[in-house]
Amino acid sequence: MPPSKNTLRATLALTLVSIIALIAACSGQPGGAGNGGKINLQGAGATFPNPLYQKWLSEYSKLNPNVRIDYQSIGSGGGIKQIQAQTVDFGASDAPMTDAEMNASPAKLVHIPTVLGAVVLTYNLPSVTQPLRFSPETIADIFLGKITKWDDPKIKQDNAGVNLPNADITVVHRAESSGTTFVFTDYLSKVSDEWKQKVVADKSPQWPVGQGGKGNEGVTGMIKQQPNTIGYVELAYASQNHLPVALIKNSSGNFVEPTIDAVTAAAAASAANTPEDLRVSITNATGANAYPISSYTYILVYQEQRDAAKGKALIDFLWWGIHDGESFARDLQYAPLPAEIVRRAEAKINSITSNGKPLRQ
């Protein structure tokens, strides 16, 4: 007995569904990698580079409309935790991961440096119109709670002729685990034995004094709203909010403004000490023109990618970032990567694989 028309229709529909499912399975985009050929990538971490990363994502999406990348600036500590938990496709941190953090990760992670920036001291003193100067010892004493007045003799010594108010200093620091905090406390640990012994370099230290703000954005907002405050943020945040930044005495004894060239000088002075895995601190660098609180910032990715399509989209974005993306750095107050570091970052990107096969061919 021949099959009925309804049976034929049902068989045809089932066949079509099977073909569509087979095409989807062969597309190389499991796990929600994309719909209709689109690929979605999720990143999270450092607030330090967020202004630049948002610019990158905007520009990259114009060139690659089928790749959608979202980045949440939640702090370096959060970025490290999320990439370790594999809830994001990439993490971001200004603080290189520690050996313990690397060993606690489920697979090998690589650090891709993306740009350089300056952690600056910014403040709210309406009566002071010229940039303040700070020596390393004075900075440490302010954040240790030993200097409590703006007209303290140590601050006045570095700022002759400046009419400093007889007002209490309010310190503002990050509230959450932060790469910017690590860079700042790493610097303080190098210039102050007392800081190194009592507080140490850490993404989330036990602060002796101060109020906590969330993200570079939060610290910037608190300083902008409260007179007589001082805190540390990435240079772009101070610049965008028209807040003053201090000149800081470097290891050569020169008071240096946090300019792009001064950050580049710090990277150049530290190039010889940069290890193969690119995890490096460049705070308190030698060199007459080096800005002493400078840092790389990194994107963290697994060397072996579980999803080939998403992995390929990710490394293509990273390759674009360390080449074409660097052209946007200066306008946003970041320093582009030195040529030698670009070359070494290229090697890291080329080492990323899926199913043991290189993704960049």
C-alpha positions as CSV (number, residue, x, y, z in Angstrom):
1,M,0.0,0.0,0.0
2,P,1.6,3.3,-1.1
3,P,2.3,5.9,1.7
4,S,-0.4,8.6,2.1
5,K,0.3,12.3,1.2
6,N,0.4,13.2,5.0
7,T,3.0,10.5,5.6
8,L,5.1,11.9,2.7
9,R,4.8,15.4,4.0
10,A,5.9,14.3,7.5
11,T,8.8,12.4,6.1
12,L,9.9,15.4,4.0
13,A,9.7,17.7,7.0
14,L,11.7,15.4,9.1
15,T,14.3,15.1,6.4
16,L,14.6,18.9,6.1
17,V,14.9,19.3,9.9
18,S,17.7,16.7,9.8
19,I,19.5,18.5,7.0
20,I,19.3,21.8,8.9
21,A,20.6,20.2,12.1
22,L,23.5,18.6,10.2
23,I,24.5,22.0,8.6
24,A,24.4,23.6,12.1
25,A,26.5,20.9,13.5
26,C,29.1,21.2,10.8
27,S,29.3,25.0,11.0
28,G,32.0,24.9,13.7
29,Q,30.0,27.1,16.0
30,P,28.7,25.0,18.9
31,G,27.7,26.3,22.2
32,G,25.9,29.4,20.9
33,A,28.9,30.6,18.9
34,G,26.7,32.3,16.4
35,N,23.4,32.4,14.6
36,G,23.2,32.8,10.8
37,G,27.0,32.9,10.6
38,K,27.4,35.4,13.4
39,I,29.9,34.7,16.2
40,N,29.5,36.2,19.7
41,L,32.5,36.6,22.0
42,Q,32.4,37.7,25.6
43,G,35.2,39.3,27.6
44,A,35.5,40.7,31.1
45,G,38.1,42.3,33.4
46,A,40.3,45.3,33.8
47,T,38.7,48.8,33.8
48,F,42.2,50.3,33.1
49,P,42.0,49.7,29.3
50,N,38.2,49.9,29.0
51,P,38.0,53.2,27.1
52,L,40.4,51.8,24.5
53,Y,38.7,48.4,24.3
54,Q,35.3,49.9,23.7
55,K,36.8,51.9,20.9
56,W,38.4,48.8,19.5
57,L,35.1,46.9,19.6
58,S,33.2,49.7,17.9
59,E,35.8,49.9,15.1
60,Y,36.2,46.2,14.7
61,S,32.5,45.6,14.4
62,K,32.4,48.0,11.4
63,L,35.0,45.8,9.6
64,N,33.6,42.5,10.8
65,P,29.8,42.8,11.3
66,N,29.4,39.0,11.7
67,V,31.6,39.1,14.9
68,R,29.9,40.6,18.0
69,I,32.3,41.2,20.9
70,D,31.1,42.4,24.3
71,Y,33.4,43.5,27.1
72,Q,32.4,44.1,30.7
73,S,34.9,46.2,32.8
74,I,34.5,44.6,36.2
75,G,38.1,44.8,37.4
76,S,41.2,42.6,36.8
77,G,40.4,40.3,39.7
78,G,37.0,39.5,38.2
79,G,38.4,39.0,34.8
80,I,40.9,36.5,36.1
81,K,38.2,34.6,38.0
82,Q,35.9,34.5,35.0
83,I,38.5,33.2,32.5
84,Q,39.5,30.6,35.1
85,A,35.8,29.6,35.4
86,Q,35.6,29.6,31.6
87,T,32.5,31.8,31.7
88,V,34.0,34.2,29.2
89,D,36.0,33.8,26.0
90,F,38.8,36.1,27.2
91,G,39.7,37.8,30.4
92,A,41.7,41.1,30.9
93,S,44.1,42.2,33.6
94,D,46.7,44.9,34.2
95,A,48.3,42.6,36.9
96,P,49.9,39.6,35.3
97,M,48.5,36.4,36.7
98,T,50.6,34.9,39.5
99,D,52.1,31.4,39.2
100,A,49.4,30.3,41.7
101,E,46.6,31.7,39.6
102,M,48.1,30.1,36.5
103,N,48.4,26.7,38.2
104,A,44.8,27.0,39.5
105,S,43.4,27.5,35.9
106,P,42.0,24.4,34.2
107,A,44.3,24.7,31.2
108,K,47.3,26.9,30.0
109,L,46.5,30.6,29.6
110,V,48.6,33.0,27.6
111,H,49.1,36.7,28.2
112,I,48.7,39.0,25.2
113,P,49.8,42.6,26.0
114,T,47.6,45.0,24.2
115,V,48.7,48.5,25.3
116,L,50.5,50.5,27.9
117,G,49.1,53.0,30.3
118,A,49.9,55.2,33.3
119,V,48.4,55.0,36.8
120,V,48.2,58.6,37.9
121,L,47.7,60.4,41.2
122,T,44.7,62.7,40.7
123,Y,43.2,65.0,43.3
124,N,40.5,67.7,44.0
125,L,42.0,70.9,45.4
126,P,39.9,73.8,44.0
127,S,42.4,76.4,45.3
128,V,45.4,74.8,43.6
129,T,45.8,75.6,39.9
130,Q,49.2,74.2,39.0
131,P,50.1,70.5,38.9
132,L,51.4,69.1,42.2
133,R,54.6,67.1,42.6
134,F,55.1,64.1,44.8
135,S,58.1,62.2,45.8
136,P,57.8,58.4,46.3
137,E,58.1,58.6,50.1
138,T,55.3,61.2,50.3
139,I,53.0,59.1,48.3
140,A,53.6,56.1,50.5
141,D,53.1,58.2,53.6
142,I,49.8,59.6,52.3
143,F,48.4,56.1,51.6
144,L,49.8,54.7,54.8
145,G,47.8,57.4,56.7
146,K,51.0,59.1,58.1
147,I,50.5,62.3,56.1
148,T,47.0,63.6,56.9
149,K,47.0,67.3,55.9
150,W,47.5,68.9,52.5
151,D,49.9,71.5,53.9
152,D,52.1,68.8,55.5
153,P,55.8,69.9,55.3
154,K,56.7,66.9,53.0
155,I,54.1,67.9,50.4
156,K,55.2,71.6,50.7
157,Q,58.8,70.6,50.2
158,D,58.1,69.2,46.7
159,N,55.7,72.1,45.9
160,A,57.5,75.3,46.8
161,G,55.3,78.4,46.2
162,V,52.1,76.5,46.0
163,N,49.4,77.6,48.4
164,L,48.3,74.3,49.9
165,P,45.2,74.3,52.1
166,N,45.2,73.4,55.8
167,A,42.7,70.6,55.1
168,D,42.4,66.9,55.9
169,I,43.4,64.6,53.1
170,T,40.8,62.1,52.0
171,V,42.3,59.1,50.3
172,V,40.2,57.2,47.7
173,H,41.2,53.7,46.5
174,R,39.6,50.8,44.7
175,A,37.0,48.8,46.5
176,E,37.3,45.6,44.5
177,S,40.2,43.4,43.3
178,S,41.9,45.6,40.8
179,G,44.9,45.5,38.4
180,T,45.2,49.2,38.7
181,T,45.6,48.7,42.4
182,F,48.2,46.0,41.8
183,V,50.2,48.4,39.6
184,F,50.0,51.2,42.2
185,T,50.8,49.0,45.2
186,D,53.6,47.2,43.2
187,Y,55.1,50.7,42.8
188,L,54.7,51.5,46.4
189,S,56.3,48.2,47.4
190,K,59.4,49.1,45.4
191,V,59.8,52.6,46.8
192,S,58.7,52.1,50.4
193,D,60.0,49.3,52.7
194,E,57.3,50.1,55.2
195,W,54.6,49.6,52.5
196,K,56.2,46.4,51.4
197,Q,56.2,45.0,54.9
198,K,52.9,46.3,56.1
199,V,50.6,46.3,53.0
200,V,52.5,44.6,50.1
201,A,51.7,44.6,46.4
202,D,48.3,43.1,45.8
203,K,45.1,43.4,43.7
204,S,43.0,43.8,46.9
205,P,45.2,44.9,49.8
206,Q,44.2,45.8,53.3
207,W,44.2,49.6,53.0
208,P,45.4,51.5,56.0
209,V,43.2,54.5,55.2
210,G,40.6,55.7,52.7
211,Q,37.3,55.2,51.0
212,G,36.7,52.6,48.3
213,G,35.3,53.2,44.8
214,K,34.3,50.6,42.3
215,G,36.4,50.6,39.1
216,N,38.5,53.4,37.8
217,E,35.1,55.1,37.0
218,G,34.1,54.9,40.7
219,V,37.3,56.3,42.0
220,T,37.3,59.1,39.5
221,G,33.7,60.0,40.4
222,M,34.4,60.1,44.1
223,I,37.4,62.4,43.6
224,K,35.5,64.7,41.3
225,Q,32.6,65.1,43.8
226,Q,34.6,65.5,47.0
227,P,37.1,68.4,47.6
228,N,40.5,67.6,49.3
229,T,40.5,64.0,47.9
230,I,43.4,62.1,46.3
231,G,43.4,58.8,44.6
232,Y,44.9,56.7,41.7
233,V,43.3,56.0,38.4
234,E,44.4,55.2,34.8
235,L,45.4,58.4,33.0
236,A,42.5,58.2,30.5
237,Y,39.9,58.6,33.3
238,A,41.5,61.7,34.8
239,S,41.9,63.2,31.3
240,Q,38.3,62.5,30.3
241,N,37.0,64.1,33.6
242,H,39.3,67.1,33.4
243,L,41.0,66.2,36.7
244,P,44.6,67.3,37.4
245,V,47.4,64.8,37.5
246,A,50.6,64.9,39.6
247,L,54.2,64.8,38.5
248,I,56.0,62.0,40.2
249,K,59.7,61.8,41.0
250,N,61.2,58.8,39.2
251,S,64.2,56.6,40.1
252,S,66.5,59.1,38.4
253,G,65.3,61.9,40.6
254,N,63.3,63.7,38.0
255,F,59.7,64.8,38.4
256,V,57.9,63.3,35.4
257,E,54.5,64.1,33.9
258,P,52.5,61.0,32.9
259,T,52.7,61.4,29.2
260,I,52.6,58.8,26.5
261,D,56.3,59.3,25.8
262,A,57.1,58.9,29.4
263,V,55.2,55.6,29.6
264,T,57.0,54.4,26.4
265,A,60.3,55.3,28.1
266,A,59.4,53.1,31.0
267,A,58.6,50.2,28.7
268,A,61.9,50.7,26.8
269,A,63.9,50.7,30.0
270,S,62.3,47.4,31.0
271,A,62.4,45.6,27.7
272,A,65.5,43.6,28.5
273,N,63.9,42.2,31.7
274,T,60.7,41.1,30.0
275,P,60.4,37.3,30.2
276,E,59.3,34.9,27.5
277,D,55.7,34.7,28.8
278,L,55.5,38.5,28.8
279,R,54.4,38.8,32.5
280,V,56.4,41.8,33.6
281,S,56.3,44.7,36.0
282,I,57.6,48.0,34.6
283,T,56.9,50.2,37.7
284,N,59.8,52.4,39.0
285,A,61.7,51.8,35.8
286,T,65.1,53.3,35.3
287,G,65.6,56.1,32.8
288,A,65.7,59.9,33.1
289,N,62.3,60.3,31.3
290,A,60.5,57.2,32.5
291,Y,57.1,57.6,34.3
292,P,57.4,55.4,37.4
293,I,53.8,54.1,37.6
294,S,53.5,52.6,34.1
295,S,52.1,49.2,33.1
296,Y,51.2,46.9,30.3
297,T,47.6,45.6,30.3
298,Y,46.8,42.1,29.1
299,I,44.1,40.0,27.4
300,L,44.1,36.4,28.8
301,V,43.2,33.5,26.6
302,Y,43.4,29.8,26.7
303,Q,46.2,28.4,24.4
304,E,43.9,25.6,23.4
305,Q,40.5,26.8,22.3
306,R,37.6,24.4,22.7
307,D,35.6,26.0,19.8
308,A,37.6,26.5,16.6
309,A,35.2,29.1,15.1
310,K,35.1,31.2,18.2
311,G,38.9,30.7,18.7
312,K,39.6,31.9,15.2
313,A,37.4,35.0,15.6
314,L,39.2,35.7,18.9
315,I,42.7,35.5,17.5
316,D,41.8,37.6,14.5
317,F,40.5,40.3,16.8
318,L,43.7,40.1,18.9
319,W,45.9,40.3,15.8
320,W,43.9,43.4,14.6
321,G,44.2,44.9,18.1
322,I,48.0,44.7,18.4
323,H,48.4,46.1,14.9
324,D,45.6,48.4,13.5
325,G,44.1,48.8,17.0
326,E,47.2,50.5,18.3
327,S,46.5,53.5,16.1
328,F,43.7,54.5,18.5
329,A,45.8,54.3,21.6
330,R,47.4,57.8,21.7
331,D,44.1,59.7,21.3
332,L,42.8,57.9,24.4
333,Q,45.9,58.5,26.5
334,Y,47.5,55.1,26.1
335,A,50.9,54.2,24.7
336,P,51.1,51.8,21.8
337,L,53.1,48.6,22.2
338,P,56.8,48.8,21.4
339,A,57.7,47.0,18.1
340,E,59.6,44.2,19.9
341,I,56.6,43.5,22.2
342,V,54.3,43.4,19.2
343,R,56.6,40.8,17.6
344,R,56.5,38.7,20.8
345,A,52.8,39.1,21.2
346,E,52.4,37.9,17.6
347,A,54.2,34.7,18.6
348,K,51.8,34.2,21.5
349,I,48.8,34.6,19.2
350,N,50.3,32.2,16.7
351,S,50.7,29.6,19.5
352,I,46.9,29.4,20.1
353,T,45.4,26.2,18.8
354,S,42.1,24.3,18.6
355,N,42.2,20.5,18.5
356,G,46.0,20.8,18.4
357,K,46.0,22.8,15.2
358,P,47.1,26.4,14.9
359,L,44.2,28.8,14.3
360,R,46.3,31.4,12.5
361,Q,47.4,29.9,9.2
